[in-house]
Amino acid sequence: MLLSIIGLVIILGIIVLAHELGHFVTARIFGVKVEEFGLGFPPRLIGFYKNKKDNVKKFIFGPKVKLEEVEDTIYSLNQIPIGGFVKIKGQDGEFSKDEDSFAHKSAWKKAIILVAGVFANFVLCAIILSIGYFIGMPTILEDKNPQYARNVKDNQIQIISINSNSPAETAGLKIGDAILTLDDKKIESVKQIQEYTTNKDGLLMLVQVKRAQDILELEIIPRVLDSSHQKAVMGVGLIETATISYKWYEAIWQGIRNTIYITGAIFMALWSLIKNIILTGQVSADIAGPVGIAVIAGQSIKLGFIYILQFTALLSINLAIINILPFPALDGGRLLFVIIEKIRGKEINKKIENIIHTTGFVILMVLVVLITYRDIARWGGQLVEKII
């Protein structure tokens, strides 16, 4: 469990720091003062800044030194070891007359600084996937894969879905299991499984699967389901996968291509979620909060390094998409206010804007608490087991 928690903290740290680094770099490029760049969240543990007068690093301990007392950026290590943050001068509308203030900059510069964090997360996803495709990434086999691949190995038939109340669910099969044998017969294709189970209606069948690093043997009785067209089935969705690696230049292209593909898929899922909420008033069970993310992180760590890379890339792109939504307190919400100000030709009352962002943040925290409660209710006593 400790390893999973440490792993999740490191993963979130990398993702959040990439996001904040995007804001940091663009702010510095446009001459906006970054008051503090922190690892973790306050209170501050230790930090340093460069004294401009004598160009000497000054170390500080604790939160006693105030941002306005320091001319240069404070680089800090903070007590809550999750993620990080940047504090940009004038980000809440103050110091609008100072040239090094965010509030003083033109609308297009503000927009770029706000969007830079999201862009950094997309770039991080593409880099991680590119590394994964160079090392060797578990991939769905397609006709075009071997044409560009440097190496194809570890072919297997994996379960990607399990029908409710199906023989597979009753037998204890899990999504991600790789089917090795049926009644001691080696499996080499999805078609072979379909043809074999068709003749096993109501008969006991022994299924050998690989789950993470374990080999399990489960008993299952295939039967005809309403959706199986009068054929006996286990009630699973299957794909053929292999670990595929590419030459470095092709790996980069695969990383970029799949980042775009994943982005589109997440936007489609988000649209379906919003539509479902509007039409039915219900939230999909697939939505996960901090607890759900911890569970998935724990499972990824058990599966191995390449699965950790995949999880990190997916989490990075999810953070990017959530942050660009036009909701108060998020980067997208702040960008919306910049656009409105540009259209109106004058500033919005900063007190009103800050109240709206604060309200949005409170709503987000309430949603996180509700989703976390549902995650705990969903897994109950199995929670610790799933994380570890």
C-alpha positions as CSV (number, residue, x, y, z in Angstrom):
1,M,0.0,0.0,0.0
2,L,2.8,2.4,0.9
3,L,4.4,1.8,-2.5
4,S,1.2,2.6,-4.3
5,I,0.7,5.8,-2.3
6,I,4.3,6.9,-3.0
7,G,3.9,6.0,-6.7
8,L,0.7,8.0,-6.9
9,V,2.3,11.1,-5.2
10,I,5.2,10.9,-7.7
11,I,2.9,10.5,-10.7
12,L,0.7,13.4,-9.6
13,G,3.8,15.5,-8.8
14,I,5.2,15.0,-12.4
15,I,1.8,15.9,-14.0
16,V,1.1,19.0,-11.9
17,L,4.7,20.2,-12.1
18,A,4.6,20.0,-15.9
19,H,1.4,22.0,-15.9
20,E,2.7,24.7,-13.6
21,L,6.0,24.8,-15.5
22,G,4.0,25.7,-18.6
23,H,2.6,28.8,-16.7
24,F,6.0,29.6,-15.3
25,V,8.0,29.6,-18.6
26,T,5.4,31.6,-20.5
27,A,5.0,34.1,-17.7
28,R,8.8,34.7,-17.6
29,I,8.9,35.0,-21.4
30,F,6.3,37.8,-21.3
31,G,8.0,39.6,-18.4
32,V,5.5,38.7,-15.7
33,K,7.1,38.2,-12.3
34,V,6.6,34.7,-10.9
35,E,6.5,35.3,-7.1
36,E,6.9,31.6,-6.1
37,F,7.4,28.3,-7.8
38,G,6.7,25.5,-5.3
39,L,7.1,21.7,-5.1
40,G,4.1,20.5,-3.0
41,F,1.6,22.8,-1.4
42,P,2.0,25.3,1.5
43,P,2.9,25.8,4.2
44,R,6.5,26.4,3.0
45,L,9.2,24.1,4.4
46,I,12.3,25.5,2.8
47,G,13.1,27.7,-0.1
48,F,15.6,30.0,-1.8
49,Y,15.7,33.0,-4.1
50,K,18.5,35.0,-5.8
51,N,19.2,38.4,-4.3
52,K,19.4,40.8,-7.3
53,K,21.7,43.2,-5.6
54,D,24.6,40.9,-5.0
55,N,23.4,37.9,-7.2
56,V,23.7,35.6,-4.2
57,K,21.2,32.8,-3.3
58,K,19.3,33.4,-0.1
59,F,17.8,30.4,1.8
60,I,14.6,30.8,3.8
61,F,13.0,28.4,6.3
62,G,9.3,28.3,6.9
63,P,6.6,30.7,5.7
64,K,7.8,33.8,7.5
65,V,9.3,35.5,4.4
66,K,6.5,37.2,2.4
67,L,6.4,37.2,-1.4
68,E,6.2,41.0,-1.6
69,E,9.5,41.2,0.4
70,V,11.5,39.4,-2.3
71,E,12.4,40.8,-5.7
72,D,13.0,37.5,-7.5
73,T,11.2,34.2,-7.6
74,I,11.1,32.0,-4.5
75,Y,11.7,28.3,-5.3
76,S,10.2,26.4,-2.5
77,L,9.7,22.9,-1.1
78,N,6.4,22.7,0.8
79,Q,5.0,20.5,3.5
80,I,2.1,18.8,1.6
81,P,4.0,16.5,-0.9
82,I,1.5,16.5,-3.8
83,G,2.0,18.4,-7.0
84,G,3.1,22.0,-7.0
85,F,2.1,25.6,-7.8
86,V,3.1,28.9,-9.3
87,K,2.1,32.2,-7.8
88,I,2.1,34.8,-10.5
89,K,2.1,38.5,-9.7
90,G,-1.3,40.1,-10.5
91,Q,-3.0,36.8,-11.3
92,D,-6.1,38.0,-9.3
93,G,-6.1,41.4,-10.9
94,E,-3.9,43.3,-8.5
95,F,-0.9,45.5,-9.4
96,S,-2.5,46.3,-12.8
97,K,-0.3,49.4,-13.3
98,D,3.0,47.4,-12.8
99,E,4.6,46.3,-16.0
100,D,5.6,43.0,-14.5
101,S,2.1,42.1,-13.4
102,F,-0.2,39.6,-15.2
103,A,-3.0,42.1,-14.9
104,H,-1.1,44.7,-16.9
105,K,-0.5,42.4,-19.9
106,S,-2.5,42.4,-23.1
107,A,-5.3,39.8,-23.6
108,W,-3.4,37.6,-26.0
109,K,-0.4,37.3,-23.6
110,K,-2.8,36.5,-20.7
111,A,-4.4,33.8,-22.8
112,I,-1.1,32.2,-23.7
113,I,0.0,32.1,-20.1
114,L,-3.3,30.6,-19.0
115,V,-3.3,28.0,-21.8
116,A,0.4,27.1,-21.4
117,G,-0.2,24.7,-18.5
118,V,-2.8,22.7,-20.5
119,F,-0.4,22.6,-23.5
120,A,2.4,21.4,-21.2
121,N,0.2,18.4,-20.1
122,F,-0.5,17.5,-23.8
123,V,3.2,17.7,-24.5
124,L,4.0,15.5,-21.4
125,C,1.5,12.9,-22.6
126,A,3.0,12.8,-26.1
127,I,6.5,12.5,-24.6
128,I,5.5,9.7,-22.2
129,L,3.7,7.8,-25.0
130,S,6.7,8.2,-27.3
131,I,9.0,6.8,-24.7
132,G,6.6,3.9,-24.2
133,Y,6.4,3.1,-27.9
134,F,10.2,3.2,-28.2
135,I,10.6,0.8,-25.2
136,G,7.6,-1.4,-26.2
137,M,3.9,-0.6,-25.4
138,P,1.0,-3.1,-25.1
139,T,-1.0,-2.2,-28.2
140,I,-4.1,-3.5,-30.0
141,L,-2.9,-5.5,-33.0
142,E,-3.9,-4.0,-36.3
143,D,-2.9,-4.9,-39.9
144,K,-0.7,-1.7,-40.1
145,N,1.2,-2.3,-36.8
146,P,3.8,-4.8,-38.0
147,Q,4.6,-2.7,-41.1
148,Y,6.2,0.1,-38.9
149,A,7.1,-1.9,-35.8
150,R,10.7,-2.5,-34.8
151,N,9.7,-5.5,-32.6
152,V,6.4,-7.3,-31.9
153,K,6.3,-9.7,-29.0
154,D,4.1,-11.1,-26.2
155,N,1.0,-11.6,-28.3
156,Q,-2.1,-12.3,-26.1
157,I,-5.8,-12.3,-26.1
158,Q,-7.0,-9.8,-23.4
159,I,-10.4,-9.2,-21.9
160,I,-11.6,-5.6,-22.3
161,S,-15.2,-5.9,-21.1
162,I,-17.3,-8.2,-19.1
163,N,-21.1,-8.4,-19.4
164,S,-23.2,-8.1,-16.2
165,N,-24.6,-11.4,-14.9
166,S,-22.5,-13.3,-17.5
167,P,-20.7,-16.6,-17.0
168,A,-17.4,-14.7,-17.0
169,E,-18.5,-12.4,-14.2
170,T,-19.7,-15.4,-12.2
171,A,-16.4,-17.2,-12.7
172,G,-14.4,-14.2,-11.5
173,L,-12.7,-13.1,-14.7
174,K,-11.4,-9.5,-14.7
175,I,-10.9,-6.8,-17.3
176,G,-7.2,-7.0,-18.3
177,D,-7.0,-10.8,-17.9
178,A,-5.1,-12.5,-20.7
179,I,-6.6,-15.8,-21.8
180,L,-3.9,-18.5,-22.1
181,T,-5.7,-21.8,-22.5
182,L,-9.2,-23.3,-22.7
183,D,-9.3,-26.8,-21.3
184,D,-5.5,-27.0,-21.6
185,K,-5.7,-26.0,-25.3
186,K,-3.4,-23.1,-26.2
187,I,-5.2,-20.0,-27.4
188,E,-3.9,-18.0,-30.4
189,S,-6.8,-16.0,-31.7
190,V,-10.1,-14.4,-30.7
191,K,-11.8,-16.5,-33.4
192,Q,-10.5,-19.7,-31.8
193,I,-12.1,-18.8,-28.4
194,Q,-15.4,-18.0,-30.1
195,E,-15.5,-21.3,-32.0
196,Y,-14.5,-23.3,-29.0
197,T,-17.0,-21.9,-26.5
198,T,-19.9,-22.2,-29.1
199,N,-19.9,-25.9,-28.5
200,K,-19.7,-25.7,-24.7
201,D,-23.2,-24.6,-23.8
202,G,-23.9,-25.6,-20.2
203,L,-20.6,-27.5,-20.0
204,L,-17.8,-26.9,-17.5
205,M,-14.7,-25.3,-19.0
206,L,-11.3,-24.6,-17.5
207,V,-9.9,-21.2,-18.3
208,Q,-6.3,-20.4,-17.6
209,V,-5.6,-16.6,-17.5
210,K,-2.6,-14.3,-16.7
211,R,-3.5,-11.6,-14.3
212,A,-0.6,-9.2,-13.7
213,Q,2.2,-11.6,-12.8
214,D,-0.1,-14.4,-11.6
215,I,-1.4,-17.4,-13.6
216,L,-4.9,-18.5,-12.5
217,E,-7.2,-21.3,-13.4
218,L,-10.9,-20.6,-13.3
219,E,-14.0,-22.8,-14.0
220,I,-16.6,-21.3,-16.2
221,I,-19.8,-22.6,-17.8
222,P,-20.6,-20.8,-21.2
223,R,-24.2,-20.3,-22.0
224,V,-26.4,-18.5,-24.5
225,L,-27.1,-14.9,-23.7
226,D,-29.8,-12.6,-25.0
227,S,-27.1,-10.7,-27.1
228,S,-25.1,-13.7,-28.3
229,H,-27.3,-14.7,-31.3
230,Q,-28.1,-18.2,-30.0
231,K,-24.4,-19.0,-29.4
232,A,-22.9,-20.1,-26.1
233,V,-20.4,-17.5,-24.8
234,M,-18.4,-16.5,-21.8
235,G,-19.8,-12.9,-22.0
236,V,-16.6,-11.0,-22.5
237,G,-15.2,-8.5,-25.0
238,L,-11.8,-9.6,-26.4
239,I,-8.9,-8.0,-28.3
240,E,-5.6,-9.3,-29.6
241,T,-2.7,-7.3,-28.2
242,A,1.1,-7.4,-28.4
243,T,4.0,-5.4,-27.0
244,I,5.1,-3.3,-29.9
245,S,8.2,-1.1,-30.1
246,Y,9.1,1.4,-32.9
247,K,12.1,3.1,-34.2
248,W,12.6,6.5,-32.4
249,Y,11.2,8.7,-35.1
250,E,8.1,6.4,-35.6
251,A,7.7,6.2,-31.8
252,I,7.5,10.0,-31.7
253,W,4.8,10.0,-34.4
254,Q,2.9,7.3,-32.6
255,G,3.1,9.3,-29.3
256,I,1.7,12.4,-31.0
257,R,-1.0,10.5,-33.0
258,N,-2.2,8.7,-29.9
259,T,-2.3,11.8,-27.8
260,I,-4.6,13.4,-30.4
261,Y,-6.7,10.2,-30.5
262,I,-7.0,10.0,-26.7
263,T,-7.9,13.7,-26.5
264,G,-10.8,13.1,-29.0
265,A,-12.0,10.0,-27.1
266,I,-12.0,11.9,-23.8
267,F,-13.9,14.8,-25.2
268,M,-16.5,12.4,-26.7
269,A,-16.8,10.7,-23.3
270,L,-17.1,14.1,-21.6
271,W,-19.9,15.1,-24.0
272,S,-21.7,11.8,-23.3
273,L,-21.3,12.4,-19.5
274,I,-22.8,15.9,-19.8
275,K,-25.6,14.7,-22.0
276,N,-26.4,11.9,-19.6
277,I,-26.5,14.3,-16.6
278,I,-28.9,16.6,-18.5
279,L,-31.2,13.8,-19.7
280,T,-31.2,11.5,-16.8
281,G,-29.8,13.5,-13.9
282,Q,-27.3,10.6,-13.2
283,V,-23.5,10.5,-13.2
284,S,-21.7,7.7,-14.9
285,A,-20.2,5.0,-12.6
286,D,-17.0,5.3,-14.6
287,I,-16.1,8.7,-13.1
288,A,-13.4,8.3,-10.5
289,G,-12.2,10.7,-7.8
290,P,-9.0,10.7,-5.8
291,V,-9.8,7.3,-4.3
292,G,-10.5,5.8,-7.7
293,I,-7.3,7.2,-9.1
294,A,-5.4,5.7,-6.2
295,V,-7.0,2.3,-7.0
296,I,-6.0,2.6,-10.7
297,A,-2.5,3.7,-9.7
298,G,-2.1,0.7,-7.4
299,Q,-3.2,-1.6,-10.2
300,S,-0.8,0.1,-12.7
301,I,2.1,-0.3,-10.4
302,K,1.4,-4.0,-9.9
303,L,1.3,-4.5,-13.7
304,G,4.7,-2.9,-14.3
305,F,6.6,0.2,-15.5
306,I,5.0,0.4,-19.0
307,Y,1.5,0.5,-17.5
308,I,2.6,3.2,-15.1
309,L,3.7,5.2,-18.2
310,Q,0.3,4.7,-19.8
311,F,-1.6,5.7,-16.7
312,T,0.6,8.8,-16.2
313,A,0.0,9.9,-19.9
314,L,-3.8,9.3,-19.6
315,L,-3.9,11.2,-16.2
316,S,-1.9,14.1,-17.7
317,I,-4.3,14.5,-20.7
318,N,-7.3,14.3,-18.4
319,L,-5.9,17.1,-16.2
320,A,-5.4,19.2,-19.4
321,I,-8.9,18.7,-20.6
322,I,-10.5,19.4,-17.2
323,N,-8.4,22.5,-16.8
324,I,-9.4,24.0,-20.2
325,L,-13.1,23.7,-19.4
326,P,-14.8,27.2,-19.1
327,F,-15.6,26.7,-15.4
328,P,-14.7,29.2,-12.7
329,A,-11.4,28.6,-10.9
330,L,-10.0,26.5,-13.7
331,D,-7.7,27.9,-16.4
332,G,-10.5,27.7,-18.9
333,G,-12.7,29.8,-16.6
334,R,-10.0,32.4,-16.3
335,L,-9.5,32.4,-20.0
336,L,-13.2,32.9,-20.5
337,F,-13.0,36.1,-18.4
338,V,-10.1,37.3,-20.5
339,I,-12.1,36.8,-23.7
340,I,-15.2,38.6,-22.2
341,E,-13.0,41.5,-21.2
342,K,-11.5,41.7,-24.7
343,I,-15.0,41.7,-26.3
344,R,-16.4,44.3,-23.8
345,G,-13.3,46.5,-24.2
346,K,-13.1,47.0,-20.4
347,E,-12.2,45.1,-17.3
348,I,-14.7,43.1,-15.3
349,N,-14.9,44.0,-11.6
350,K,-12.1,42.0,-10.0
351,K,-14.0,41.5,-6.8
352,I,-16.9,40.0,-8.6
353,E,-14.6,37.8,-10.7
354,N,-12.7,36.5,-7.6
355,I,-16.1,35.7,-5.9
356,I,-17.1,33.7,-9.0
357,H,-13.8,31.8,-9.0
358,T,-14.0,31.2,-5.3
359,T,-17.5,29.8,-5.7
360,G,-16.4,27.6,-8.6
361,F,-13.5,26.2,-6.5
362,V,-15.9,25.4,-3.6
363,I,-18.3,23.6,-6.1
364,L,-15.3,21.6,-7.4
365,M,-14.3,20.6,-3.9
366,V,-17.8,19.5,-3.1
367,L,-17.9,17.4,-6.3
368,V,-14.5,15.8,-5.3
369,V,-15.9,14.9,-1.9
370,L,-19.1,13.4,-3.4
371,I,-17.2,11.4,-5.9
372,T,-14.7,10.2,-3.3
373,Y,-17.6,9.1,-1.1
374,R,-19.1,7.2,-4.0
375,D,-15.7,5.6,-4.7
376,I,-15.5,4.4,-1.0
377,A,-19.0,3.1,-1.1
378,R,-18.4,1.3,-4.4
379,W,-15.3,-0.6,-3.2
380,G,-16.1,-0.8,0.5
381,G,-14.0,-3.3,2.4
382,Q,-12.1,-4.2,-0.8
383,L,-10.5,-0.7,-1.0
384,V,-7.2,-1.5,0.6
385,E,-6.9,-4.7,-1.3
386,K,-7.5,-2.9,-4.6
387,I,-4.9,-0.2,-3.9
388,I,-2.2,-2.7,-2.7
